[in-house]
Amino acid sequence: MDLDPAMIPLLFFIFVLAMLLGIELIRKVPSQLHTPLMSGSNAVSGITIVGALIAAGRQDSPTAVTVLATLAVTFAMINVVGGYLVTDRMLKMFKGKDKRRGEQ
């Protein structure tokens, strides 16, 4: 699987465009919707984990692909675990005071 050098500027352009679009979209989200957005982000990170595991596990993968896939798995797992912890904490805020006192 060889990468055509002529494709590198196009791939870089797509990466930068996706990054700018993501920043702009997140900036426009009201604070009330951050938790549902985080749930969607967790789903996307789950897909990233699966794809990165497949890329890292291939026998014919170059070392750079294996390293990048390992980094992708690491960062996506941090995002998923952190997202679930924050979501759980947010959901506990909506429980009644009596239920929260009983858990302690």
C-alpha positions, 0 to 999 in steps of 0.5 A: 500500500504505497501513498502517491506523493501527489496525494499528500497536498490533497490529504493535508487540505482535507485534514485542515478543512475538517479541523477548521470545520470542527472548530467552527461547529463546536464554537457555535454549540450552546452550552446546554448541548455540550453533553449530547454533543459529547455523546455523539463524539464518543460514538465517533471515537468508538469508530476511530478505535475500531478503524485504528485497531484494524490498521495497527493489526495488519501484517503488512502495515509500515511502522509509521502506520502502526505508530499512528494507529496506536496513538489514535487508539490511545487518544480515542480511548481517553476521549471515550472514557473521559466523555463517559465520566463527564456524562455520568457526572452530569446525569447525577446532577439531575437526580433529586437531593434525597437520592444523592444523599442516600448514595453517599 
